[in-house]
Amino acid sequence: MCLLIPLLLFISPVCGDLLNFKPYSGSYMTTWTNAQTFCRKYHTDLITIRNEQENTFFKSGGWIGLYRANTNTWKWSRGDEIASFIKWDSSQPSQNGDCVYKNYGVWWTHGCHYNHSFMCYDEKLVLVKENKTWEEALNHCRSLGAVDTNDPNSPYRNHRYDLATLITTDDHTYARERAQQASTDEVWTGLCNLAGEWLWVGGGQMQYENIPSCPTNGFCGVLEKSGTASYGIRNCQQRRNFFCYIKP
């Protein structure tokens, strides 16, 4: 439970961005396969675009992670996820290629061997489909990687991952989309109660208003897969999936 770990808390500023992208153009222009290899080496992968909001947000053009796996199926490079959102130009898709690039907000097919700019992304949010108590989930997240790799076992301020902090509306929207893949109806977040005060275990300003103040000992925060509430409060000893995130 949160009450057991006060010495591990480190309050640091959080920008609230769970998904960052990096466009590459000019001398970086390359084939789709080379772009995929580059993104997987230096970032998470070629960019995945799951809805109109993301398509608008990612303004740059070039190769995206979408490709044609066979004559009827379009998949994303990241995890071979079948695409549920596609923003074709009115003349697309064509049969002139099995890879996809974005130009002026719409998508075009092209031969994968052609050179284009491309977009990589860094995914900070990790859904763990294991059922753990809140404290077990916290320990799992903090075991995923160390800031100082020369001292990976040091628990104090040396963890690269933490239970997720959700600050902005976009954070909540993106996290709820990811939560649809969870095997439980709710997922743990980094929200917990310490000595009667609600806080994010990984740091960040507490933005929720009218959150219950008493009795809350032994209760921690969840995000529901369905519904619109920004948070829920559950007994920390319950077991469910959880979100880890890379600390800023």
C-alpha positions as CSV (number, residue, x, y, z in Angstrom):
1,M,0.0,0.0,0.0
2,C,1.0,3.6,-0.4
3,L,1.3,4.0,3.3
4,L,4.3,1.6,3.4
5,I,6.6,3.4,1.0
6,P,7.1,7.1,2.1
7,L,10.8,6.9,1.8
8,L,10.5,5.9,-1.9
9,L,8.5,9.0,-2.9
10,F,10.2,11.5,-5.0
11,I,8.2,14.5,-6.2
12,S,9.3,15.7,-9.6
13,P,7.7,17.8,-12.3
14,V,5.6,15.9,-14.9
15,C,4.9,17.4,-18.2
16,G,1.8,15.1,-18.8
17,D,2.9,13.9,-22.2
18,L,2.6,10.1,-22.5
19,L,3.3,10.0,-26.2
20,N,6.1,11.9,-28.0
21,F,7.0,11.9,-31.7
22,K,10.0,12.8,-33.7
23,P,9.9,13.6,-37.4
24,Y,13.0,12.9,-39.6
25,S,13.4,14.5,-43.0
26,G,16.2,15.8,-45.3
27,S,19.2,13.6,-45.2
28,Y,17.3,11.1,-43.1
29,M,14.9,10.2,-46.0
30,T,14.9,6.5,-46.5
31,T,12.9,3.3,-47.3
32,W,10.1,2.2,-45.0
33,T,12.1,-0.8,-43.7
34,N,15.1,1.3,-43.0
35,A,12.9,3.8,-41.2
36,Q,11.3,1.1,-39.1
37,T,14.8,-0.2,-38.1
38,F,15.9,3.3,-37.2
39,C,12.9,4.0,-35.1
40,R,13.1,0.7,-33.2
41,K,16.7,1.4,-32.5
42,Y,16.5,5.0,-31.3
43,H,12.8,5.3,-30.3
44,T,9.8,2.9,-29.8
45,D,8.8,2.4,-33.5
46,L,7.4,4.1,-36.6
47,I,4.4,6.1,-35.5
48,T,1.0,4.5,-34.9
49,I,-2.0,6.8,-35.4
50,R,-5.2,5.5,-33.8
51,N,-7.7,8.3,-34.2
52,E,-8.4,11.7,-35.8
53,Q,-7.1,13.6,-32.8
54,E,-3.7,11.9,-33.1
55,N,-3.7,12.3,-36.9
56,T,-4.2,16.1,-36.4
57,F,-1.6,16.3,-33.6
58,F,1.1,14.5,-35.6
59,K,1.4,17.3,-38.2
60,S,4.5,16.1,-40.1
61,G,4.5,14.0,-43.2
62,G,6.4,10.9,-44.3
63,W,6.4,7.2,-43.6
64,I,4.1,6.0,-40.8
65,G,3.9,2.5,-39.3
66,L,1.1,1.3,-41.4
67,Y,1.7,-1.5,-43.9
68,R,-0.3,-4.0,-45.9
69,A,0.2,-7.5,-44.4
70,N,-1.8,-9.2,-47.2
71,T,-4.4,-8.0,-49.8
72,N,-7.0,-7.2,-47.2
73,T,-5.3,-6.4,-43.9
74,W,-3.5,-3.2,-42.8
75,K,-1.4,-3.4,-39.7
76,W,0.8,-1.2,-37.6
77,S,4.5,-1.8,-37.2
78,R,4.2,-1.7,-33.4
79,G,3.0,-5.1,-32.3
80,D,1.4,-5.9,-35.7
81,E,-1.8,-4.3,-34.4
82,I,-4.6,-4.4,-37.0
83,A,-5.6,-0.8,-37.9
84,S,-9.0,0.4,-36.8
85,F,-8.5,4.0,-37.9
86,I,-7.3,4.9,-41.4
87,K,-7.2,8.3,-43.1
88,W,-6.9,7.6,-46.8
89,D,-6.8,10.3,-49.5
90,S,-9.9,10.0,-51.7
91,S,-7.8,8.1,-54.4
92,Q,-6.4,5.6,-51.9
93,P,-5.6,2.8,-51.2
94,S,-4.0,1.9,-54.4
95,Q,-2.2,-1.2,-55.5
96,N,1.1,0.6,-56.1
97,G,2.7,-0.3,-52.8
98,D,2.2,-2.0,-49.4
99,C,3.6,0.8,-47.2
100,V,1.9,4.1,-46.2
101,Y,3.1,7.7,-45.9
102,K,1.3,10.7,-44.7
103,N,1.0,13.9,-46.7
104,Y,-1.1,17.0,-45.9
105,G,-3.1,15.1,-43.3
106,V,-4.1,12.2,-45.5
107,W,-2.5,8.8,-46.2
108,W,-1.1,7.3,-49.4
109,T,0.2,3.9,-50.3
110,H,3.7,3.7,-52.0
111,G,6.3,1.1,-52.7
112,C,8.2,0.3,-49.5
113,H,11.5,0.7,-51.4
114,Y,11.0,4.4,-52.1
115,N,12.6,7.1,-49.9
116,H,10.4,9.3,-47.7
117,S,10.7,11.3,-44.6
118,F,9.4,9.4,-41.6
119,M,8.0,9.7,-38.1
120,C,9.1,7.8,-35.0
121,Y,7.5,7.9,-31.6
122,D,8.4,7.3,-28.0
123,E,5.7,5.5,-26.0
124,K,6.0,6.3,-22.3
125,L,3.0,4.3,-21.1
126,V,3.2,0.6,-20.6
127,L,0.2,-1.6,-19.9
128,V,1.1,-4.6,-17.8
129,K,-1.4,-7.4,-18.1
130,E,-0.6,-9.0,-14.8
131,N,-2.9,-8.9,-11.8
132,K,-1.1,-7.4,-8.8
133,T,-1.9,-5.4,-5.7
134,W,-1.1,-1.7,-5.9
135,E,2.2,-2.1,-4.0
136,E,3.2,-5.1,-6.1
137,A,2.4,-3.1,-9.2
138,L,4.6,-0.3,-8.0
139,N,7.5,-2.6,-7.3
140,H,7.1,-4.2,-10.7
141,C,7.2,-0.8,-12.5
142,R,10.3,0.3,-10.5
143,S,12.1,-2.9,-11.4
144,L,11.8,-2.3,-15.2
145,G,14.9,-0.2,-15.5
146,A,17.3,2.0,-13.6
147,V,18.4,5.5,-14.3
148,D,21.9,4.6,-13.1
149,T,22.6,1.3,-14.7
150,N,25.8,0.9,-12.6
151,D,23.6,0.7,-9.5
152,P,20.4,-1.0,-10.8
153,N,19.3,-2.4,-7.4
154,S,19.2,0.9,-5.6
155,P,15.5,1.6,-4.9
156,Y,15.9,5.3,-4.0
157,R,15.4,7.7,-7.0
158,N,17.1,5.3,-9.3
159,H,14.0,3.8,-11.0
160,R,13.3,4.8,-14.6
161,Y,9.7,3.6,-14.5
162,D,6.9,4.3,-12.0
163,L,3.2,3.7,-11.7
164,A,1.7,6.1,-14.2
165,T,0.9,9.7,-13.5
166,L,-2.1,11.0,-15.5
167,I,-2.1,14.8,-15.6
168,T,-3.7,16.2,-18.8
169,T,-7.0,15.4,-20.6
170,D,-4.9,13.9,-23.4
171,D,-3.2,11.7,-20.9
172,H,-6.5,10.3,-19.7
173,T,-7.8,9.9,-23.2
174,Y,-4.7,8.0,-24.4
175,A,-4.5,5.9,-21.2
176,R,-8.2,4.9,-21.5
177,E,-7.6,3.9,-25.1
178,R,-4.7,1.7,-24.0
179,A,-6.7,0.3,-21.1
180,Q,-9.1,-1.3,-23.6
181,Q,-6.5,-4.0,-24.1
182,A,-6.4,-4.8,-20.3
183,S,-7.8,-8.1,-19.0
184,T,-9.4,-6.3,-16.0
185,D,-12.1,-3.7,-16.0
186,E,-9.9,-1.2,-14.2
187,V,-6.1,-0.6,-14.1
188,W,-4.0,0.7,-11.3
189,T,-2.4,4.2,-11.7
190,G,0.1,6.0,-9.4
191,L,-2.6,7.7,-7.4
192,C,-2.4,6.9,-3.7
193,N,-3.1,8.2,-0.2
194,L,-0.2,9.0,2.1
195,A,-1.1,10.1,5.7
196,G,-4.4,11.4,4.5
197,E,-3.1,13.3,1.5
198,W,-3.7,12.1,-2.1
199,L,-0.7,12.3,-4.4
200,W,0.9,10.8,-7.5
201,V,3.6,8.4,-6.4
202,G,5.8,9.4,-9.3
203,G,5.4,13.1,-8.8
204,G,3.2,15.7,-10.4
205,Q,0.6,18.2,-9.3
206,M,-2.6,16.7,-7.8
207,Q,-5.3,18.1,-10.2
208,Y,-8.4,16.3,-9.0
209,E,-10.9,18.2,-7.0
210,N,-13.5,16.8,-4.5
211,I,-11.5,13.6,-4.1
212,P,-12.5,11.9,-0.8
213,S,-10.2,12.8,2.1
214,C,-11.5,10.4,4.8
215,P,-11.4,7.4,5.3
216,T,-8.9,6.7,2.5
217,N,-6.1,4.8,4.2
218,G,-5.4,1.7,2.2
219,F,-7.1,3.0,-1.0
220,C,-5.4,3.7,-4.3
221,G,-6.3,5.1,-7.7
222,V,-7.6,3.3,-10.8
223,L,-8.6,4.2,-14.3
224,E,-11.8,2.5,-15.6
225,K,-11.8,1.0,-19.1
226,S,-15.4,2.2,-19.6
227,G,-16.9,5.4,-18.3
228,T,-15.7,8.9,-18.3
229,A,-14.4,9.4,-14.7
230,S,-10.8,10.6,-14.4
231,Y,-10.2,8.3,-11.5
232,G,-11.7,5.7,-9.2
233,I,-10.7,4.7,-5.7
234,R,-10.2,1.0,-4.7
235,N,-8.7,-1.1,-1.9
236,C,-5.0,-1.3,-2.6
237,Q,-5.0,-5.0,-1.8
238,Q,-7.2,-5.8,-4.8
239,R,-5.5,-7.3,-7.9
240,R,-5.7,-5.9,-11.4
241,N,-3.6,-4.9,-14.4
242,F,-1.7,-1.6,-14.2
243,F,0.0,1.2,-16.0
244,C,3.8,1.9,-15.8
245,Y,5.3,4.9,-17.4
246,I,8.8,6.3,-18.1
247,K,9.5,9.1,-15.7
248,P,10.2,12.5,-17.4
